[in-house]
Amino acid sequence: MQWRRAAERGKADHGWLQSWHSFSFAGYYDPAFMGFGPLRVINEDIIAPGAGFATHGHRDMEIVTWMLSGQLNHQDSMGHQASLRPGELQYMSAGSGVEHSEYNGSTTAPAHLLQIWIEPWVRGEAPRYQQTHVDAAALAQSWVLLLSPDGALGSISIKQDARVYALRLSGEQRGMVPAGCRRYLHLVRGLLRANGQPMQAGDALMLDPGDVLMLDQAEQAEVLRFDLP
């Protein structure tokens, strides 16, 4: 088990964009943190009102956006135009190539989100887009499967043998991460303890297949769990 503390992440200040990089990205490079298995990027972005990313291209990457607050407007070369709001998950399989833009849809409030890149197991396939709303009540009950290779339990199907879950904990609630595979656990927001050790927003744990984790003493905590090959 290895910690990746929030304060140790790469930081980029572009004025209109504040971004924290869990793994090497753009101008931030750390050979010790190039990714974790096929999990290549976790960027926490805060985009200023009215600002955003102009049209740009991607290839052969599974790109996932998890919206925390605000609004993100998306447009792509596949013809999709959509707005992403808190509690919504956006998936774009870049495949053989896609261009898109992303802008904060508000002129007064920042947009806060996580963007996640997962390397696919196949390359050069047709790009694909999907967006879904995740039920808040379900997140507060147990791990909710968001992404999987086979679309199990209503999750979005991705091109990698990886499964992504989300969970919200607070008060006396407890959560458990069982042994079984290589895992990456990222605390999106709030506070909790992991096997007795405090975690704060942005902290993460890299788990070996034999590691078991108990989560407790949570304060408005939201966790993403990546089960990886």
C-alpha positions in Angstrom: 0.0 0.0 0.0 1.4 3.4 -1.0 0.1 6.9 -0.2 -0.3 9.7 -2.7 -1.0 12.8 -0.7 -3.0 15.7 -2.1 -0.2 18.2 -1.3 2.3 16.1 -3.3 0.4 16.3 -6.5 1.6 18.5 -9.4 0.0 21.9 -9.5 -0.7 24.2 -12.5 -2.0 27.7 -12.3 -3.1 29.1 -15.6 -5.2 31.9 -14.1 -8.5 30.7 -15.6 -7.6 27.1 -14.7 -6.3 25.7 -11.4 -5.3 22.0 -11.9 -3.8 19.4 -9.6 -2.2 16.3 -11.3 -2.1 13.0 -9.5 0.2 11.6 -12.3 2.6 13.2 -14.7 0.7 15.5 -17.1 1.6 18.3 -19.4 4.3 20.4 -17.7 4.4 18.3 -14.6 6.7 15.3 -14.7 7.5 12.8 -11.9 8.9 9.5 -13.1 7.6 7.9 -9.9 4.0 8.8 -10.8 3.4 8.1 -14.5 0.2 6.3 -13.8 -1.1 3.2 -12.1 -1.7 0.3 -14.4 -3.9 1.6 -17.2 -5.0 4.5 -15.0 -3.0 7.3 -16.6 -4.6 10.7 -15.5 -6.5 12.0 -12.6 -6.7 15.8 -12.8 -8.7 17.9 -10.4 -9.7 21.1 -12.3 -11.3 24.3 -11.3 -12.3 26.4 -14.3 -13.1 30.1 -14.0 -16.5 31.4 -15.0 -16.9 31.6 -18.8 -13.5 30.0 -19.4 -12.5 26.6 -20.8 -10.6 24.4 -23.2 -10.9 25.4 -26.9 -11.3 22.6 -29.5 -8.5 20.1 -29.3 -8.0 16.4 -30.2 -7.5 13.1 -28.5 -6.8 9.5 -29.7 -6.9 6.1 -28.1 -7.8 7.1 -24.6 -10.9 6.5 -22.4 -11.7 9.9 -21.0 -14.0 10.3 -18.0 -15.3 13.5 -16.4 -16.9 13.4 -12.9 -18.6 16.7 -12.1 -18.3 18.1 -8.6 -19.9 21.6 -8.8 -20.9 24.1 -11.5 -21.6 23.3 -15.1 -19.4 22.2 -18.0 -20.6 22.6 -21.6 -19.3 19.9 -24.1 -19.2 19.9 -27.9 -17.4 17.3 -30.0 -16.7 16.3 -33.6 -19.2 13.4 -33.2 -22.0 15.9 -33.1 -22.7 15.8 -29.4 -23.6 19.0 -27.4 -24.2 18.5 -23.7 -24.1 20.2 -20.3 -22.5 18.3 -17.4 -23.7 19.1 -13.9 -22.9 17.7 -10.4 -23.8 14.0 -10.0 -23.2 13.3 -13.7 -20.6 11.2 -15.4 -19.3 11.8 -18.9 -17.5 9.2 -21.0 -15.7 9.7 -24.2 -13.7 6.9 -25.9 -11.4 8.9 -28.2 -10.5 5.8 -30.3 -9.4 6.7 -33.9 -9.6 10.4 -33.1 -12.1 13.0 -31.8 -12.0 16.7 -31.3 -13.9 18.4 -28.5 -14.2 21.6 -26.5 -15.2 22.1 -22.8 -16.3 25.4 -21.3 -17.6 26.5 -18.0 -21.3 27.1 -18.7 -21.6 29.8 -16.0 -20.5 33.4 -16.1 -20.5 33.7 -12.3 -19.5 30.4 -10.7 -16.4 28.2 -11.2 -16.7 24.6 -12.5 -15.1 21.9 -10.4 -14.4 18.5 -11.8 -12.2 15.5 -12.1 -11.0 14.4 -15.4 -9.7 10.8 -15.6 -7.9 9.0 -18.5 -7.7 5.3 -18.8 -5.6 3.6 -21.5 -7.8 1.3 -23.7 -7.0 -2.3 -24.4 -7.7 -1.7 -28.1 -6.7 1.1 -30.4 -8.1 2.7 -33.5 -11.8 1.9 -32.9 -14.6 4.4 -33.6 -14.9 7.1 -31.0 -17.9 6.9 -28.6 -19.7 9.2 -26.2 -22.0 8.6 -23.3 -23.3 10.6 -20.3 -25.3 9.4 -17.3 -26.7 10.6 -14.0 -25.6 8.8 -10.8 -28.2 8.5 -8.1 -27.1 10.3 -4.9 -29.2 8.0 -2.6 -27.5 4.9 -4.1 -24.0 6.4 -3.5 -24.8 6.8 0.2 -25.8 3.1 0.5 -22.9 1.1 -1.0 -20.3 1.1 -3.8 -21.9 2.1 -7.1 -20.4 0.7 -10.3 -19.9 3.6 -12.7 -17.7 2.0 -15.4 -16.9 -1.6 -16.4 -15.7 -3.6 -19.4 -19.1 -5.3 -19.8 -21.6 -2.6 -18.8 -22.7 -4.6 -15.7 -25.4 -3.2 -13.4 -26.2 -0.4 -15.7 -22.6 1.0 -15.7 -21.0 2.6 -18.8 -19.0 0.1 -20.8 -15.4 1.0 -21.4 -12.6 -0.5 -23.4 -10.4 -1.8 -20.6 -10.6 -4.5 -18.0 -11.1 -1.9 -15.3 -14.0 -1.1 -13.0 -14.7 2.3 -11.4 -16.9 2.6 -8.3 -18.1 5.6 -6.2 -19.2 5.8 -2.6 -20.3 8.5 -0.2 -19.8 8.2 3.5 -20.6 10.3 6.5 -21.0 10.0 10.3 -21.0 6.5 11.6 -21.1 4.9 8.1 -18.3 2.5 7.2 -17.0 1.3 3.9 -14.7 -1.6 3.0 -12.3 -2.2 0.2 -11.7 -6.0 0.0 -8.6 -7.8 -1.2 -8.7 -9.1 -4.8 -6.9 -6.9 -7.3 -4.7 -3.9 -7.8 -6.7 -0.8 -6.7 -6.4 3.0 -6.7 -8.6 4.8 -4.1 -9.0 8.6 -4.5 -10.8 10.8 -2.0 -12.7 13.3 -4.1 -13.9 15.4 -1.2 -14.5 15.4 2.6 -12.5 13.6 5.3 -12.2 10.0 6.5 -9.9 7.4 8.0 -8.4 4.5 6.0 -7.2 1.7 8.3 -6.9 4.3 11.0 -5.0 6.9 8.9 -6.5 10.2 8.1 -7.4 11.1 4.5 -8.3 14.5 3.2 -9.7 15.6 -0.2 -7.2 14.8 -2.9 -5.4 12.0 -1.0 -5.1 8.6 -2.6 -4.0 5.1 -1.9 -2.4 2.6 -4.3 -3.3 -0.9 -3.1 -1.8 -4.3 -3.9 -4.1 -7.3 -4.5 -3.8 -8.5 -0.9 -4.6 -5.2 0.7 -7.8 -4.7 2.7 -9.0 -1.3 3.6 -11.5 -0.1 6.2 -13.0 3.4 5.8 -14.6 5.1 8.8 -15.0 8.4 10.7 -16.1 10.1 7.4 -17.2 13.7 7.1 -19.1 14.3 3.9 -16.6 12.0 2.1 -16.9 11.0 -1.6 -14.5 8.2 -2.8 -13.7 6.9 -6.2 -12.3 3.3 -6.4 -10.5 2.0 -9.5 -10.2 -1.8 -9.7 -7.4 -2.4 -12.2 -5.8 -5.4 -14.1 
